[in-house]
Amino acid sequence: MDTRSDAELLAALRDGDRSAYAALWERHSGAAHRYAYRLSPDRVEDLVSESFLAIYQQVTTTDAGPQFAFRSYLKAVMRNTAIRWSKDADQLTFTDEIDAVDERDALSLAETDSDAGDVLEALQALPERWQRVLWLAEVVEAGRPEIARELKIRPNAVSALQRRARTGLKFQWLSRQIPGVLRDDTSHVARLFPQYLTEPRNATLIAEVDPHVAECAECRVLLGSLRGGAARLQGATLGVLLGSAGIGAATVSLSSATTATALAVVAGTGAVAWLIGGGIAAVTAGGLIIAPFFTVGPALAAPEPTLVQTAPVAPEPVVPPVTRDPLEPSSPIVPVGAPGQVDPADQGIAERYTLEYQPRPDPATGVPDPGVAPGQSTPDPTGTSTPAPGTPGSSPGVESPASSGYLAPVITGKTTPGNKVAVQLESSRYTPTVGADGSWTFDPRGLELPAGDHTYQAWTFTDSASSPATEGTFTILPIEVLGFENVTGFEDLTVTQAKTTGLIVEFRGPANGTIYVSTMEGNNAFVALDANGYAKRRLLVDSYGWYWFTMRYIDKDGYWGPLWEHNLDVYDPVAPYDPMGPDPADMTYRFVVP
């Protein structure tokens, strides 16, 4: 990190030291982005970049510009730029006297089709997985759970994958807008514009591009045009960008895995009616869309999740929390196995699990409120008292005590046969089945509740009365993961480091439990905890790329505990820039004995 003061950096910049400009960017761009979000949330990157460039031009070509208080000067430039943009927008005249453009005009149609063609080419250049997430999210408009099931990733990873796909689409589209004469001319920096606009915080790139743009009118005009196009690209969904003709062409040119599976994904969600009625099919000609979507056979509903074990099993005993310093084993850890080898405790774990969504209880409707305790009454809006409703002959008979564990506990009880039971948890009500002997069980593990304290209520009811509610509490504990404290998600490890030294990762969770690890590419791993609920492993990564790790406790029935997540950027410092990253199949990793 450059230790020179802002005044020293500005003086050096005036003397031609371009590294000083990069140091100023690294020091102040974070605050600039936060300030830009307040001024112009839709154009944050443009506002920051244009303001930095304006100061560079002032300092290097005139006697104006800041001498020492760089950040204050930068904020003033940003504010003035945002005000100018606002005034320019206000000066736009909207009147019927202006000649309207006929949407059927041949030139307009040709321009629209050309833009859609560039977008389609950019989409085709992306990895199929990225094509699919964009198509499902922005054309079919499927929900995150449906997309997650189709791509075999966790729902929380859908948004991250979509953002990466969006960045790749933007890069590919920008690459197609650079004129060939400038792209091949190394005396210009136009060839760097796609990366420059998709990596707005790359200080090294900024230090190379901005000085040239300040002096080259040709590149400056092109960059301004690309900014506008990129903003339009960012502000519209893929369906809008492609248009009717583009969507029709996409269904023909993209793989069936990207387009035809869309119906299976959205089956039962109401989106099929949109596709046939007011959506894609309505805006395409000659059945171009209809044929590709319906030649794959009838849409099938997503398969119901299956239990890992079909026979009922008793709930695992609750493991009380152990008071000790985080991630400090209570006894010395004796390494098992040779360093660099898979720990024998981790071997064979994957075969014990079927990694599918586990059943979750369905909320019930029309469940009556609980009654009030004897001797109490319920006031009505008029201020008078309403007698308490009658109550069934017994309480729900909750047998589950207050507890702490890494998953929600299974709640059990026994009531008078013939009563119905209601359980309220997280503002939803459920009605577990009551057996002939009055016993009942409510399993909230499938709700994937967050870590923390939770309160539930249980009561019985009949067609005419409700019992008072019995209240219970439980605490869900988070797993602890140590080793990612200095990982920022940007150039964390070189690919050589990731393959050889990697990261030392420590885990704390339930005694003899299992930690399930996954990435958005669908690669999984398991780590076994010892009798103290502790494990220490070395994480080795096999390829460069941007990894989004999610880790959680998984019990023997396949239910997941609260999520822990973190990203890791593995880069190759000597390889050419590749915005799409490696093939997801190559982004594998493993945990070994440290």
C-alpha positions in Angstrom: 0.0 0.0 0.0 1.3 3.4 -0.9 2.0 5.4 2.3 2.3 8.8 0.6 -0.2 11.5 1.7 -2.9 12.7 -0.7 -0.9 15.9 -1.2 2.2 13.9 -2.1 0.3 11.7 -4.5 -1.3 14.7 -6.2 2.1 16.3 -6.6 3.5 13.1 -8.1 0.5 12.8 -10.4 1.2 16.4 -11.7 4.8 15.2 -12.4 3.6 12.3 -14.5 3.5 9.4 -11.9 0.5 7.3 -13.0 1.0 5.0 -10.1 -0.1 7.9 -7.9 -3.4 8.0 -9.7 -3.9 4.2 -9.0 -3.1 4.8 -5.3 -5.6 7.6 -5.0 -8.2 5.4 -6.6 -7.5 2.5 -4.2 -7.6 4.9 -1.2 -10.8 6.8 -2.1 -13.0 4.7 -4.5 -14.8 2.8 -1.8 -16.0 6.0 -0.1 -16.8 7.4 -3.6 -19.0 4.5 -4.4 -20.9 4.9 -1.2 -21.4 8.6 -1.8 -22.4 8.0 -5.4 -25.1 5.6 -4.3 -26.7 8.4 -2.4 -26.5 10.9 -5.3 -27.4 8.6 -8.2 -28.2 5.0 -7.3 -28.8 4.0 -10.9 -25.5 5.3 -12.2 -23.0 4.7 -9.4 -20.1 3.3 -11.4 -20.5 6.0 -14.1 -20.6 8.8 -11.6 -17.4 7.6 -9.8 -15.5 6.9 -13.0 -16.4 10.2 -14.6 -15.5 12.2 -11.5 -12.1 10.5 -11.1 -11.4 11.1 -14.8 -12.4 14.7 -14.5 -10.0 15.3 -11.6 -7.2 13.5 -13.5 -7.7 15.8 -16.5 -7.6 18.8 -14.3 -4.5 17.8 -12.4 -2.5 16.7 -15.4 -3.5 19.2 -18.0 -4.3 22.5 -16.1 -3.3 24.4 -13.0 -6.7 23.6 -11.4 -7.7 20.7 -9.4 -7.0 19.7 -5.7 -3.7 20.2 -4.0 -4.3 18.2 -0.9 -7.9 17.6 0.2 -8.6 15.0 -2.5 -11.7 13.4 -1.0 -13.5 16.6 -0.3 -12.7 17.8 -3.8 -13.9 14.5 -5.2 -17.2 14.7 -3.4 -17.7 18.2 -4.8 -17.0 17.0 -8.3 -19.4 14.1 -7.9 -22.1 16.3 -6.5 -21.7 18.8 -9.4 -21.7 16.1 -11.9 -24.9 14.5 -10.5 -26.6 18.0 -10.5 -25.5 18.5 -14.2 -27.0 15.1 -15.1 -30.2 15.9 -13.4 -30.5 19.3 -15.2 -29.7 17.7 -18.5 -32.6 15.2 -17.9 -34.9 18.0 -17.0 -34.2 19.9 -20.2 -35.5 17.0 -22.3 -38.7 18.2 -24.0 -41.7 15.9 -24.2 -44.2 17.3 -26.7 -46.6 16.1 -29.3 -45.1 18.6 -31.7 -41.9 16.5 -32.0 -42.1 14.0 -34.9 -42.9 10.6 -33.4 -41.0 7.6 -34.6 -43.2 5.0 -36.2 -42.3 1.7 -34.5 -42.9 0.1 -37.8 -40.3 2.3 -39.6 -37.9 0.0 -41.4 -34.8 1.8 -40.1 -36.0 1.6 -36.5 -36.9 -2.0 -36.8 -33.5 -2.8 -38.3 -31.8 -1.0 -35.5 -33.8 -2.8 -32.9 -33.1 -6.2 -34.5 -29.4 -5.3 -34.7 -29.3 -4.6 -31.0 -31.2 -7.8 -30.2 -28.8 -9.7 -32.5 -25.8 -8.4 -30.5 -27.5 -9.4 -27.2 -28.3 -12.9 -28.6 -24.7 -13.3 -29.8 -23.4 -12.3 -26.4 -25.8 -14.7 -24.7 -24.7 -17.6 -27.0 -21.0 -16.9 -26.0 -21.7 -17.6 -22.3 -21.4 -21.0 -20.7 -24.6 -23.0 -20.9 -25.1 -22.7 -17.1 -25.1 -18.9 -17.3 -27.4 -19.0 -20.3 -29.9 -21.1 -18.4 -30.0 -19.0 -15.3 -30.6 -15.8 -17.3 -33.2 -17.5 -19.5 -35.1 -18.9 -16.5 -34.9 -15.8 -14.4 -35.4 -13.1 -17.0 -37.4 -14.7 -19.8 -39.4 -17.4 -18.2 -39.5 -15.4 -14.9 -39.3 -18.6 -12.8 -38.9 -18.2 -9.1 -35.6 -18.8 -7.3 -36.7 -22.2 -5.8 -37.6 -23.5 -9.2 -34.4 -22.3 -10.7 -32.4 -23.8 -7.9 -34.0 -27.2 -8.4 -33.3 -27.1 -12.1 -29.7 -26.1 -11.7 -29.2 -28.2 -8.7 -27.9 -25.4 -6.5 -29.2 -23.8 -3.3 -31.7 -21.0 -3.7 -29.4 -18.5 -2.1 -26.8 -19.2 -4.8 -29.2 -18.3 -7.7 -28.8 -14.6 -7.3 -25.0 -14.8 -7.2 -25.0 -17.0 -10.3 -27.3 -14.6 -12.1 -25.0 -11.7 -11.2 -22.0 -13.5 -12.6 -24.0 -14.4 -15.8 -25.1 -10.7 -16.1 -21.5 -9.6 -15.9 -20.5 -12.1 -18.5 -23.3 -11.0 -20.8 -22.3 -7.3 -20.4 -18.7 -8.1 -21.2 -19.6 -10.1 -24.3 -22.0 -7.4 -25.5 -19.4 -4.7 -25.0 -16.8 -6.7 -26.8 -19.0 -6.7 -29.9 -19.3 -2.9 -29.8 -15.6 -2.1 -30.2 -14.8 -1.2 -33.8 -12.2 -3.6 -35.3 -9.8 -0.8 -36.2 -9.6 0.3 -32.6 -9.7 -3.2 -31.1 -6.6 -4.2 -33.0 -4.7 -0.9 -32.5 -2.5 -1.3 -29.4 -1.8 2.5 -29.4 -5.4 2.9 -28.1 -7.0 1.4 -25.0 -10.4 0.6 -26.6 -9.6 -3.1 -26.4 -9.7 -2.8 -22.6 -13.1 -1.1 -22.4 -15.2 -4.3 -21.9 -13.0 -5.3 -19.0 -12.8 -1.6 -17.8 -16.6 -1.3 -17.6 -17.2 -4.8 -16.1 -14.5 -4.4 -13.5 -15.1 -0.8 -12.3 -12.9 -1.2 -9.2 -9.8 -2.6 -10.9 -7.2 0.0 -10.0 -4.5 -1.3 -12.3 -6.8 -1.1 -15.3 -8.1 2.3 -14.3 -4.5 3.6 -14.1 -3.9 2.5 -17.7 -7.3 3.5 -19.3 -8.1 6.9 -17.7 -4.8 8.7 -18.6 -5.2 7.6 -22.3 -8.9 8.5 -22.4 -8.1 12.0 -21.0 -5.8 12.6 -24.0 -7.5 10.6 -26.8 -10.8 12.1 -28.2 -11.5 9.0 -30.2 -11.4 6.7 -27.3 -13.2 9.2 -25.1 -16.2 9.4 -27.5 -16.3 5.6 -27.8 -16.2 5.1 -24.0 -19.1 7.6 -23.5 -21.2 5.7 -26.0 -20.4 2.3 -24.4 -21.3 3.7 -21.0 -24.8 4.6 -22.3 -25.2 1.2 -23.9 -24.1 -0.7 -20.9 -26.5 1.3 -18.7 -29.4 0.4 -21.0 -28.2 -3.3 -20.9 -28.1 -3.2 -17.2 -31.5 -1.7 -16.8 -33.5 -4.2 -18.8 -34.2 -7.9 -18.5 -33.0 -10.4 -21.0 -36.6 -10.8 -22.4 -36.8 -7.1 -23.1 -33.3 -6.9 -24.6 -34.0 -9.8 -27.0 -37.5 -8.6 -28.0 -39.9 -10.9 -29.7 -37.7 -11.8 -32.7 -34.7 -12.3 -30.5 -36.5 -14.6 -28.1 -37.8 -16.6 -31.1 -34.3 -16.9 -32.5 -32.9 -17.8 -29.1 -35.2 -20.8 -28.8 -33.9 -22.1 -32.1 -30.2 -21.4 -31.5 -29.7 -22.0 -27.8 -29.5 -25.5 -26.4 -32.7 -27.4 -25.4 -31.3 -27.5 -21.9 -31.5 -23.7 -21.8 -34.9 -23.2 -23.4 -37.0 -26.3 -23.6 -36.6 -27.2 -20.0 -38.2 -24.0 -19.1 -41.7 -25.5 -19.2 -40.7 -28.3 -16.8 -39.3 -25.7 -14.4 -42.4 -23.5 -14.4 -45.0 -26.3 -14.6 -47.7 -25.7 -12.0 -46.6 -22.1 -11.3 -48.9 -20.3 -13.7 -46.1 -19.3 -16.0 -47.1 -21.7 -18.7 -50.3 -19.8 -19.2 -48.3 -16.6 -19.6 -46.0 -18.3 -22.1 -48.9 -19.4 -24.2 -51.2 -16.5 -23.7 -49.8 -13.0 -23.1 -46.1 -13.7 -23.1 -43.7 -15.2 -25.5 -46.0 -17.0 -27.9 -48.1 -13.9 -28.3 -45.2 -11.8 -29.6 -43.6 -14.3 -32.0 -44.5 -15.2 -35.5 -45.2 -18.5 -37.1 -45.1 -20.5 -33.9 -41.3 -20.1 -33.6 -41.5 -20.2 -29.9 -44.3 -22.7 -29.5 -42.7 -25.5 -31.4 -39.4 -25.6 -29.5 -41.2 -25.4 -26.2 -43.7 -28.1 -26.9 -41.7 -30.6 -28.9 -40.0 -31.9 -25.7 -43.1 -33.7 -24.5 -45.6 -32.8 -21.8 -44.4 -30.7 -19.0 -43.8 -32.7 -15.8 -44.1 -31.4 -12.4 -41.0 -31.3 -10.3 -40.5 -34.6 -8.5 -41.5 -34.6 -4.9 -38.5 -34.6 -2.5 -37.9 -38.0 -1.0 -36.8 -38.9 2.5 -33.3 -40.3 2.9 -34.7 -42.9 5.3 -38.1 -44.3 4.7 -38.5 -45.9 8.1 -39.3 -43.5 10.9 -36.4 -42.8 13.3 -36.3 -41.3 16.7 -35.0 -37.7 16.7 -31.4 -37.3 17.5 -30.6 -36.3 21.1 -30.1 -32.6 21.6 -26.5 -31.7 22.1 -26.2 -28.9 24.7 -23.8 -26.1 23.9 -20.4 -26.4 25.4 -18.9 -23.3 27.0 -15.4 -22.7 25.7 -13.5 -20.4 23.4 -14.7 -20.5 19.8 -13.0 -23.2 17.7 -10.6 -24.2 20.5 -10.7 -28.0 20.9 -11.2 -29.1 24.4 -8.4 -31.7 24.0 -5.4 -31.9 21.7 -6.3 -32.9 18.1 -4.3 -35.9 17.0 -3.9 -35.8 13.2 -5.3 -38.8 11.5 -3.8 -39.8 8.1 -1.0 -38.2 6.2 -0.9 -34.5 5.3 -2.5 -33.8 1.9 -4.6 -37.0 2.1 -8.3 -37.1 2.6 -9.0 -37.6 6.3 -10.3 -41.2 6.9 -13.2 -39.7 8.9 -14.5 -37.9 5.8 -14.4 -40.9 3.5 -17.6 -42.6 2.6 -19.8 -39.8 4.1 -21.3 -38.8 0.7 -22.8 -42.3 0.2 -24.9 -41.9 3.3 -26.9 -38.9 2.0 -29.4 -38.2 -0.7 -28.9 -34.5 -1.2 -32.5 -33.4 -1.9 -34.9 -31.0 -0.4 -36.3 -32.6 2.7 -40.0 -32.5 3.5 -41.3 -29.4 5.3 -44.6 -29.0 7.1 -47.2 -27.1 5.1 -48.9 -24.2 6.8 -52.6 -24.7 7.6 -55.5 -22.2 7.1 -58.6 -21.7 9.1 -57.0 -22.7 12.4 -58.8 -21.1 15.3 -57.0 -19.0 17.9 -56.1 -20.6 21.2 -58.5 -20.2 24.1 -57.7 -18.2 27.2 -56.7 -19.6 30.5 -59.4 -20.3 33.1 -60.5 -17.2 35.0 -59.4 -14.8 32.2 -61.5 -13.1 29.6 -60.9 -11.5 26.2 -61.9 -7.8 25.9 -63.8 -6.9 22.7 -63.5 -3.5 20.8 -66.5 -2.0 22.8 -64.6 -2.3 26.1 -66.9 -5.0 27.5 -65.7 -8.5 28.2 -66.4 -11.5 26.1 -66.6 -14.9 27.9 -63.7 -17.1 27.2 -64.4 -19.9 24.6 -65.0 -23.3 25.9 -61.9 -25.6 25.9 -61.4 -29.2 25.0 -60.9 -31.7 27.7 -57.1 -31.5 27.8 -54.1 -29.5 26.8 -51.8 -30.5 23.8 -49.6 -32.3 26.2 -46.3 -31.0 24.9 -43.5 -33.3 25.9 -40.5 -31.4 24.3 -38.6 -29.3 26.9 -36.7 -26.1 26.0 -33.6 -27.1 24.2 -30.5 -25.9 22.2 -29.1 -27.6 19.2 -27.9 -27.1 15.6 -31.3 -27.9 14.2 -34.8 -27.2 15.3 -36.0 -30.0 17.6 -38.9 -32.3 16.8 -41.8 -31.3 19.0 -44.0 -34.1 20.4 -47.0 -34.4 22.6 -50.0 -36.4 23.6 -53.5 -35.1 24.0 -57.0 -36.5 24.4 -57.9 -38.7 21.4 -60.3 -36.8 19.1 -58.7 -33.4 19.6 -56.9 -31.6 16.8 -53.5 -29.9 17.5 -52.3 -26.6 16.3 -48.7 -25.4 16.4 -47.7 -21.8 15.7 -44.1 -21.0 14.7 -42.7 -18.0 12.9 -46.2 -16.5 12.4 -47.4 -19.6 10.6 -49.8 -22.3 12.0 -49.5 -26.0 11.4 -51.8 -28.9 12.2 -49.8 -32.1 12.8 -51.6 -35.4 12.6 -53.0 -36.7 15.9 -52.8 -40.5 16.3 -55.6 -42.7 17.6 -54.0 -42.6 21.0 -53.7 -38.8 21.0 -50.0 -38.7 20.3 -48.7 -36.2 17.7 -45.3 -35.0 16.3 -44.4 -31.7 14.6 -41.0 -31.7 12.7 -39.9 -28.2 11.9 -36.4 -29.2 10.6 -37.5 -28.7 7.0 -38.3 -25.1 7.6 -34.5 -24.3 7.8 -35.0 -21.8 10.5 -32.1 -19.3 11.1 -29.8 -19.5 14.1 -31.2 -17.9 17.3 -34.0 -18.2 19.8 -37.4 -19.4 18.7 -40.7 -19.5 20.5 -43.7 -21.7 19.5 -47.2 -22.2 20.8 -49.3 -25.4 20.8 -52.9 -25.9 21.6 -55.8 -28.3 20.9 -59.1 -27.5 19.2 -62.3 -29.0 18.2 -65.1 -27.7 15.9 -66.4 -25.6 18.8 -63.6 -24.8 21.2 -59.9 -24.2 21.7 -57.6 -24.9 24.6 -55.2 -22.3 26.0 -51.8 -22.3 24.3 -48.7 -24.0 25.8 -45.6 -22.0 25.0 -42.2 -23.5 24.4 -38.8 -22.2 23.3 -35.7 -23.6 21.6 -32.4 -22.2 20.4 -30.7 -23.1 17.1 -26.9 -22.8 17.2 -24.8 -21.7 14.2 -21.8 -23.7 13.2 -18.4 -21.8 13.5 -16.0 -21.7 10.6 -12.5 -20.1 11.0 -10.0 -19.5 8.2 -11.7 -17.0 5.9 -11.1 -13.9 8.0 -8.7 -12.3 5.5 -10.6 -13.5 2.4 -12.3 -10.6 0.6 -13.5 -12.3 -2.5 -11.1 -10.4 -4.8 -7.8 -12.0 -5.8 -7.5 -13.9 -2.6 -5.2 -16.7 -3.8 -3.2 -17.4 -6.9 -4.1 -20.6 -8.6 -0.7 -22.0 -7.5 -1.3 -21.2 -3.9 -4.9 -22.6 -4.0 -3.6 -25.9 -5.3 -0.7 -26.3 -2.9 -1.1 -24.4 0.4 -4.8 -23.5 0.1 -6.6 -22.4 3.3 -6.5 -23.9 6.8 -10.1 -24.1 7.9 -11.4 -25.1 11.3 -15.0 -26.1 12.1 -17.0 -26.3 15.3 -20.4 -27.9 15.4 -22.3 -30.8 17.0 -20.3 -33.7 18.5 -19.7 -36.4 15.8 -21.7 -34.3 13.4 -21.2 -33.7 9.7 -20.5 -30.4 7.9 -22.0 -30.2 4.3 -20.1 -27.9 1.9 -21.2 -26.9 -1.5 -20.6 -24.2 -4.2 -22.9 -22.7 -6.8 -21.3 -25.0 -9.4 -22.9 -27.9 -7.6 -19.6 -29.4 -6.3 -20.1 -30.9 -2.7 -17.9 -32.0 0.1 -18.3 -33.4 3.6 -16.3 -32.9 6.8 -16.7 -35.1 9.8 -16.5 -33.5 13.3 -15.0 -35.4 16.2 -16.4 -36.2 19.6 -15.7 -32.6 20.6 -17.6 -31.2 17.6 -14.3 -30.0 16.0 -12.4 -30.5 12.8 -9.4 -29.0 11.1 -8.8 -29.4 7.4 -6.8 -27.8 4.5 -9.0 -26.5 1.7 -7.4 -27.1 -1.7 -8.9 -25.6 -4.9 -8.2 -27.1 -8.3 -8.9 -24.2 -10.7 -8.9 -20.5 -10.9 -12.4 -18.9 -10.6 -14.8 -17.3 -8.2 -16.1 -19.7 -5.6 -19.1 -19.2 -3.4 -18.9 -21.6 -0.5 -21.9 -22.5 1.7 -21.4 -24.6 4.8 -23.9 -26.1 7.2 -24.6 -28.9 9.6 -26.5 -31.8 8.0 -28.1 -34.4 10.2 -28.5 -38.1 9.4 -31.9 -37.5 7.8 -30.5 -34.9 5.4 -31.9 -31.8 7.0 -29.7 -28.7 6.9 -28.9 -26.3 9.7 -28.3 -22.6 9.5 -26.2 -21.4 6.6 -22.6 -20.1 6.8 -21.3 -18.7 3.5 -18.2 -16.9 2.1 -16.7 -16.3 -1.3 -13.1 -17.0 -2.5 -11.5 -15.6 -5.6 -8.7 -17.8 -7.0 -6.9 -16.0 -9.9 -4.1 -16.7 -12.4 -1.8 -13.7 -12.5 -0.2 -14.7 -15.8 -3.3 -15.9 -17.7 -5.3 -13.5 -20.0 -8.4 -12.0 -18.5 -11.4 -14.3 -18.9 -14.7 -12.7 -17.7 -16.6 -16.0 -17.9 -14.2 -17.9 -15.7 -13.4 -21.6 -16.1 -15.7 -24.5 -16.9 -17.8 -25.1 -13.8 -16.9 -28.8 -14.0 -13.3 -27.8 -13.4 -14.0 -25.8 -10.3 -13.5 -28.6 -7.9 -12.0 -28.6 -4.4 -11.3 -30.9 -1.5 -10.6 -30.9 2.2 -7.4 -32.8 3.2 -5.4 -33.5 6.4 -3.4 -30.3 7.1 
